[in-house]
Amino acid sequence: MKSDETQKIIAGYKNVLPISVRDEVERSLPSTISKSNATQIMDETVAAYNAARINAGESVGLVSAESIGEPGTQMTLNTFHFAGVAEMNITTGLPRIIEIFDAQKTLKTPIMEVFMNKPHNTNMDTIKKFAASIKETLFDEFVVEFSLNIFEQTLKVTLHKDLLEEHDLTEKDLIKAIKTKAKGFSVESSEGSILFTQKGKAGEIKELYNLKEKIRVVKVKGLKGIKQVLPVKRDEEYIVLTSGTNLKDILDLPEVDVARTTSNDIHEVYKVLGVEAVRQAIINEVYKVIEAQGLNIDVRHIMLVADLMTTNGNVKGITRYGVVSEKASVLARASFETPIKHLINAALEGEIDNLTSVVENVMINQPVPLGTGLPGLVTKMK
């Protein structure tokens, strides 16, 4: 606990430093620090903070675009592969950056990192059991063969006994799972198989065929969307990597550490955790890719892009349908990809362009409102 004197000194800089910087200084200062030393440290922090601030009129957007674009040309296009699991690839490099910045709805390789609470995260067997319980298991996986009897108009499903035992399931559990899909059929189970017969008068054989296709894809256990699971050791604990994401249901499980579990699908993060979380997720995901490629981009450039994508409370990609479509300036919108559409719509609505930004001033050959183009000089005549 800091002394009241130190806290008072730090509080005195309320209007000069942001709260995060003040908190960090407060955490770092030793509790026995003298008053004069604390004041000196705070003064130097203010000086460092002011030196780090961007000057008024600096073209931050342009600098950010170049800072991300230039190393982007040196990125590789590879995907990273988990050895031994066919479905577990991770999109990295440029394709992943494009995926994030375009805010694509469907990802090539959706992945979650599921962290566990203590004591679940220290024992490999517990983790394996948990991983098996969340993997989406379909009815089809338990089937050895489907046999259609055209003469008696029945469908017989032979089951894999060892697999059923491994998953702690019986024929009755399977019937319960597929009951809603098998309306209009009577279902009987015997040792190791299930028999479907049409109720009432015999209909078309096509009905049985449709039934077979329907029940194949019924989820028997696990969480929807989680196609593969991989328990791995990270530092001192075990975590579960999943191919496919279902953040909402995972966070409901009592053994999961809600604070650290992440998904790489930014739309899902937005739906489950909201706009502040998705802003942070965009920053983390982009930074991860850049670091993996061994490149060096200041995080503030990425933060600017993340802010731009989430500024109106939704997630908008940097595309003609996302961020660009919401620009206030007609000419700025027209300069990006589909000019005629924007110009015609603007003409129909009688929009006015106040020429407040960069692109539109370049188009009509005026000084841009950046740097020395910002201040207007007034000369006094003698």
C-alpha positions in Angstrom: 0.0 0.0 0.0 1.4 3.4 -1.0 1.6 6.1 1.6 -1.0 8.8 1.5 1.6 11.4 0.5 2.6 9.5 -2.6 -1.0 8.9 -3.6 -1.7 12.6 -3.2 1.3 13.5 -5.4 0.1 11.0 -8.1 -3.5 12.3 -7.9 -2.2 15.8 -8.5 -1.3 14.8 -12.1 -4.9 13.8 -12.8 -5.4 16.3 -15.7 -1.9 15.7 -17.2 -1.6 11.9 -17.4 -4.1 9.3 -18.5 -5.4 6.9 -15.7 -3.6 3.9 -17.1 -0.2 5.6 -16.9 -0.9 6.9 -13.4 -1.9 3.4 -12.3 1.3 1.9 -13.8 3.5 4.4 -12.0 1.7 3.8 -8.7 2.2 0.1 -9.0 5.9 0.5 -9.8 6.8 2.9 -7.1 8.3 1.5 -3.9 6.2 2.2 -0.8 9.1 3.9 1.1 9.8 6.5 -1.6 10.4 10.1 -0.5 8.2 13.0 -1.5 10.8 14.7 -3.6 11.7 11.5 -5.5 8.1 10.8 -6.2 7.6 14.3 -7.6 10.7 14.0 -9.7 9.5 10.6 -11.2 6.1 12.0 -12.0 7.6 15.1 -13.7 9.8 12.8 -15.9 6.8 10.6 -16.7 4.9 13.7 -17.9 7.9 14.7 -20.0 8.2 11.2 -21.5 4.4 11.0 -22.1 4.4 14.4 -23.9 7.3 13.3 -26.0 5.5 10.2 -27.1 2.3 12.1 -28.2 1.6 12.6 -31.8 1.8 16.2 -33.1 -1.4 18.0 -34.2 -1.8 17.7 -37.9 0.2 14.4 -38.2 -1.3 12.1 -40.9 -1.7 9.1 -38.5 -3.9 7.1 -40.9 -1.4 7.3 -43.7 1.5 6.4 -41.5 -0.4 3.4 -40.1 -1.4 2.2 -43.6 2.2 2.4 -44.7 3.6 0.8 -41.5 1.3 -2.2 -41.9 1.4 -2.3 -45.7 5.2 -2.3 -46.2 6.1 -5.3 -43.9 2.9 -6.9 -45.3 4.7 -7.3 -48.6 7.3 -9.5 -46.9 4.8 -11.8 -45.3 4.6 -15.4 -46.4 1.4 -17.1 -47.5 1.8 -20.4 -45.6 -0.6 -22.2 -43.3 0.8 -23.6 -40.0 0.0 -27.3 -39.6 -0.5 -29.3 -36.4 1.3 -32.6 -36.9 -0.9 -35.7 -36.8 -4.3 -34.0 -37.0 -5.6 -33.6 -40.5 -8.2 -30.9 -39.8 -6.0 -28.7 -37.5 -4.4 -26.1 -39.7 -4.0 -22.5 -38.7 -4.1 -19.7 -41.3 -1.1 -17.5 -40.8 0.7 -14.7 -42.6 -1.0 -12.4 -45.2 -4.2 -14.5 -45.7 -4.9 -14.2 -41.9 -4.3 -10.5 -41.9 -6.7 -10.0 -44.8 -9.2 -12.3 -43.0 -9.1 -10.0 -39.9 -9.1 -6.6 -41.6 -11.9 -7.6 -44.0 -13.9 -8.9 -41.0 -14.8 -12.0 -42.9 -17.8 -13.8 -41.6 -16.5 -17.4 -42.2 -12.9 -18.2 -41.3 -10.8 -20.8 -43.1 -9.6 -22.1 -39.7 -11.6 -21.1 -36.7 -9.7 -22.1 -33.5 -10.2 -21.7 -29.8 -7.7 -21.9 -26.9 -9.6 -23.2 -23.9 -7.8 -22.6 -20.6 -8.9 -24.5 -17.5 -9.3 -23.6 -13.9 -7.2 -25.3 -11.2 -7.1 -28.2 -10.4 -8.4 -29.4 -13.8 -5.4 -27.9 -15.7 -2.6 -30.1 -14.2 -3.7 -33.6 -15.0 -3.4 -34.9 -18.6 -6.2 -37.6 -18.1 -8.7 -35.0 -16.8 -7.9 -32.8 -19.8 -8.3 -35.6 -22.3 -11.6 -36.5 -20.8 -12.8 -32.9 -20.9 -11.6 -32.6 -24.6 -13.5 -35.7 -25.6 -16.6 -34.4 -23.8 -16.7 -31.1 -25.8 -15.9 -32.5 -29.2 -19.0 -32.6 -31.4 -19.8 -36.3 -32.0 -22.2 -37.1 -34.7 -24.5 -40.2 -35.0 -22.6 -41.3 -38.2 -19.4 -41.9 -36.2 -21.0 -44.8 -34.2 -22.4 -46.5 -37.3 -20.7 -49.6 -38.8 -23.3 -49.9 -41.6 -26.8 -48.8 -42.8 -28.8 -51.5 -44.5 -32.0 -50.8 -46.3 -34.5 -53.7 -46.7 -36.6 -52.8 -49.7 -39.0 -55.8 -49.4 -39.9 -55.1 -45.7 -39.3 -51.4 -46.0 -37.0 -51.1 -42.9 -33.7 -49.4 -42.2 -31.3 -51.3 -40.0 -28.4 -49.4 -38.4 -25.5 -51.5 -37.1 -23.6 -49.8 -34.3 -19.9 -49.8 -33.2 -20.0 -51.4 -29.8 -16.5 -50.4 -28.7 -17.0 -46.8 -29.6 -20.2 -46.6 -27.7 -18.5 -48.0 -24.6 -15.6 -45.5 -25.0 -18.1 -42.6 -25.0 -20.2 -44.1 -22.2 -23.3 -44.3 -24.4 -26.0 -47.0 -25.0 -28.4 -47.6 -27.9 -31.1 -45.8 -25.9 -29.0 -42.6 -25.7 -28.7 -42.6 -29.5 -32.4 -43.1 -30.0 -33.1 -40.2 -27.6 -30.8 -38.0 -29.7 -32.4 -38.9 -33.1 -36.1 -39.1 -31.9 -37.1 -35.7 -33.3 -35.7 -36.6 -36.8 -37.5 -40.0 -36.8 -41.1 -38.8 -36.7 -43.4 -41.2 -38.5 -41.2 -44.2 -37.9 -41.3 -46.8 -35.1 -37.8 -47.3 -33.6 -36.7 -50.6 -32.0 -33.3 -51.2 -30.5 -31.6 -54.5 -30.0 -28.1 -55.4 -28.9 -25.8 -53.4 -31.2 -28.3 -52.2 -33.7 -31.4 -49.9 -34.2 -34.3 -50.8 -36.5 -36.6 -48.2 -38.2 -40.0 -49.2 -39.6 -42.5 -46.9 -41.2 -45.7 -46.5 -39.2 -49.1 -47.1 -40.9 -49.2 -48.2 -44.6 -46.0 -48.6 -46.4 -44.9 -45.3 -48.2 -42.1 -44.7 -50.6 -38.7 -46.2 -50.1 -37.4 -42.6 -50.6 -38.7 -41.7 -47.0 -36.3 -44.3 -45.5 -33.5 -42.9 -47.6 -34.1 -39.4 -46.5 -34.3 -40.6 -42.9 -30.8 -42.2 -43.3 -29.3 -38.9 -44.5 -31.1 -36.9 -41.7 -29.9 -39.0 -38.8 -26.3 -39.2 -40.0 -25.6 -35.6 -39.0 -27.5 -35.5 -35.7 -25.2 -34.4 -32.8 -25.1 -37.1 -30.1 -22.8 -35.3 -27.6 -20.4 -32.5 -27.3 -20.7 -28.8 -28.4 -21.9 -27.8 -31.8 -19.2 -26.6 -34.2 -16.2 -28.2 -32.4 -14.8 -30.5 -35.0 -11.5 -31.5 -33.5 -9.8 -31.2 -30.1 -6.1 -31.3 -29.1 -4.9 -31.2 -25.5 -1.5 -29.6 -25.3 0.9 -28.6 -22.6 1.7 -24.9 -22.4 4.3 -23.8 -19.8 3.1 -25.4 -16.5 -0.5 -26.3 -17.5 -2.6 -28.2 -20.0 -4.9 -26.4 -22.4 -7.3 -27.6 -25.1 -7.0 -26.3 -28.7 -10.1 -26.8 -30.8 -10.7 -26.7 -34.5 -14.1 -24.9 -34.9 -15.4 -22.5 -32.3 -18.3 -22.2 -29.9 -17.3 -19.6 -27.4 -20.8 -19.1 -25.9 -21.2 -22.7 -24.8 -17.6 -23.2 -23.8 -17.7 -20.2 -21.4 -20.8 -21.7 -19.7 -18.8 -24.8 -18.5 -17.7 -24.6 -14.9 -14.2 -26.0 -15.3 -13.2 -23.4 -18.0 -11.2 -20.3 -17.1 -13.5 -17.6 -18.5 -10.9 -14.8 -18.3 -8.2 -16.5 -20.5 -10.2 -18.6 -23.0 -10.1 -17.0 -26.5 -11.5 -17.6 -30.0 -9.9 -16.3 -33.2 -13.3 -15.6 -34.8 -13.8 -11.9 -34.2 -17.5 -11.9 -35.0 -18.1 -14.6 -32.4 -16.1 -12.6 -29.8 -18.3 -9.6 -30.7 -21.5 -11.6 -30.3 -20.5 -13.1 -27.0 -18.4 -10.4 -25.3 -19.2 -7.1 -27.0 -17.4 -4.4 -28.9 -14.6 -3.6 -26.4 -13.6 -7.2 -26.3 -13.6 -7.5 -30.1 -11.4 -4.4 -30.4 -8.8 -6.1 -28.1 -9.2 -9.3 -30.0 -8.4 -7.6 -33.4 -5.3 -6.1 -31.9 -4.2 -9.4 -30.3 -4.9 -11.5 -33.5 -3.0 -9.1 -35.8 -0.1 -8.7 -33.5 0.2 -12.5 -33.2 0.5 -12.9 -36.9 3.0 -10.1 -37.2 5.1 -11.5 -34.4 5.1 -15.0 -35.8 6.4 -13.5 -39.1 9.3 -11.9 -37.2 8.2 -8.4 -38.3 8.1 -5.3 -36.1 5.1 -2.9 -36.3 4.3 -0.5 -33.5 1.1 -1.7 -31.8 -0.4 1.9 -32.0 -0.8 1.5 -35.8 -2.8 -1.7 -35.2 -4.8 0.0 -32.4 -5.8 2.7 -34.8 -7.1 0.2 -37.4 -9.0 -1.7 -34.6 -10.5 1.6 -33.4 -11.6 2.4 -36.9 -13.2 -1.0 -37.4 -15.2 -0.9 -34.1 -15.9 2.8 -33.7 -19.6 2.7 -34.3 -20.3 -0.2 -32.0 -20.3 -2.9 -34.7 -17.5 -4.7 -36.4 -16.8 -3.2 -39.9 -14.2 -4.6 -42.3 -12.0 -2.3 -44.2 -13.9 -2.9 -47.4 -16.3 -1.0 -49.7 -19.2 -2.4 -47.7 -17.7 -1.7 -44.3 -15.7 1.3 -43.2 -15.5 3.0 -46.6 -19.3 3.0 -47.1 -19.7 5.1 -43.9 -17.4 7.9 -44.8 -19.0 11.3 -44.6 -17.4 12.5 -47.8 -18.9 11.6 -51.1 -15.6 12.0 -53.0 -13.7 9.8 -50.5 -16.3 7.0 -50.9 -16.1 7.4 -54.7 -12.3 7.1 -54.7 -12.6 3.5 -53.4 -13.6 0.8 -55.9 -17.2 1.7 -57.0 -17.2 5.4 -58.0 -20.2 5.7 -60.3 -22.6 4.1 -57.7 -21.6 6.5 -55.0 -21.7 9.6 -57.2 -25.1 8.8 -58.6 -26.6 8.1 -55.2 -25.1 11.3 -53.8 -26.5 13.3 -56.7 -29.9 11.8 -56.2 -29.9 12.7 -52.5 -28.3 16.1 -53.0 -25.4 15.4 -50.7 -22.9 18.1 -49.8 -19.1 17.4 -49.5 -17.4 19.8 -47.1 -13.9 18.7 -48.2 -12.7 18.2 -44.6 -10.4 15.3 -45.3 -7.4 14.2 -47.4 -8.6 12.3 -50.4 -11.2 14.8 -51.6 -8.8 17.7 -51.4 -6.2 15.8 -53.4 -8.9 15.1 -56.1 -9.7 18.8 -56.6 -6.1 20.0 -56.2 -6.3 21.9 -52.9 -3.9 21.8 -50.0 -4.7 18.8 -47.7 -5.6 19.6 -44.1 -2.5 17.9 -42.7 0.7 19.2 -41.3 1.4 22.7 -42.6 -1.9 22.6 -44.6 -3.8 22.8 -41.3 -3.2 26.3 -40.0 -4.4 29.3 -42.1 -2.1 32.2 -42.0 -3.4 35.8 -41.7 -1.0 38.6 -42.7 -1.4 42.1 -41.3 -1.0 44.8 -44.0 0.8 48.0 -43.0 
